[in-house]
């Protein structure tokens, strides 16, 4: 990155099913535009989340618990719950 462009915010989304599906859609758009990076997602029931496969195909790690994200020592600036 050059000195004039801000670094991308490293985001973890907790809950990708239900309303979380809509947050995930928006975060994926923001990531595609270069505004953020989806570092990981947390979902205890990924079989019920429509976009779980999309995350897997995009190499975004999917965890069962938020504690596991922190244990993995991934870069995180923002957690959206």
C-alpha positions in Angstrom: 0.0 0.0 0.0 1.2 3.5 -0.6 1.2 6.1 2.1 -1.9 7.8 0.8 -4.2 4.8 0.9 -5.5 3.5 4.3 -4.9 -0.2 5.2 -7.8 -2.5 4.9 -9.7 -3.2 8.1 -9.4 -6.9 9.1 -12.9 -8.0 10.0 -14.3 -11.1 11.7 -18.1 -11.7 11.4 -19.8 -13.6 14.1 -22.9 -15.3 12.8 -23.4 -15.9 9.1 -26.8 -17.4 9.2 -30.1 -15.5 9.7 -29.5 -11.7 9.5 -25.8 -12.4 9.5 -26.3 -13.6 5.9 -27.0 -9.9 4.9 -24.0 -8.6 6.8 -21.8 -11.2 5.1 -23.1 -10.3 1.7 -22.1 -6.6 2.3 -18.7 -7.5 3.8 -17.9 -9.6 0.8 -18.8 -6.6 -1.5 -16.6 -4.4 0.6 -13.8 -6.9 0.4 -14.1 -7.1 -3.3 -13.8 -3.4 -3.5 -10.6 -3.4 -1.4 -12.1 -1.6 1.6 -11.8 -4.4 4.1 -10.6 -8.0 4.5 -12.8 -10.7 5.9 -10.2 -12.5 8.1 -12.6 -15.1 9.4 -16.2 -15.9 10.3 -17.8 -17.7 13.2 -20.8 -19.9 12.9 -21.7 -22.8 15.2 -24.1 -24.3 12.6 -22.6 -23.7 9.2 -24.9 -26.3 7.6 -27.7 -23.7 8.1 -25.8 -20.8 6.5 -26.2 -20.3 2.8 -22.9 -18.6 2.3 -20.7 -21.1 4.2 -19.6 -22.7 0.9 -18.8 -19.3 -0.5 -16.4 -18.6 2.4 -14.8 -22.0 2.0 -14.2 -21.3 -1.7 -12.8 -17.9 -0.8 -10.4 -19.5 1.7 -12.0 -17.5 4.6 -11.6 -19.6 7.7 -14.9 -20.6 9.4 -14.8 -21.3 13.2 -17.3 -22.6 15.6 -16.4 -20.2 18.4 -15.0 -16.7 18.6 -12.4 -17.9 21.1 -11.0 -20.2 18.3 -10.4 -17.1 16.1 -8.3 -15.4 18.8 -6.5 -18.7 19.5 -5.5 -18.9 15.8 -3.9 -15.4 16.2 -5.4 -14.1 13.0 -5.2 -10.3 12.4 -8.4 -8.7 13.7 -9.2 -5.0 13.8 -13.0 -5.3 14.0 -15.4 -8.0 15.2 -19.0 -7.7 14.0 -21.5 -9.6 16.1 
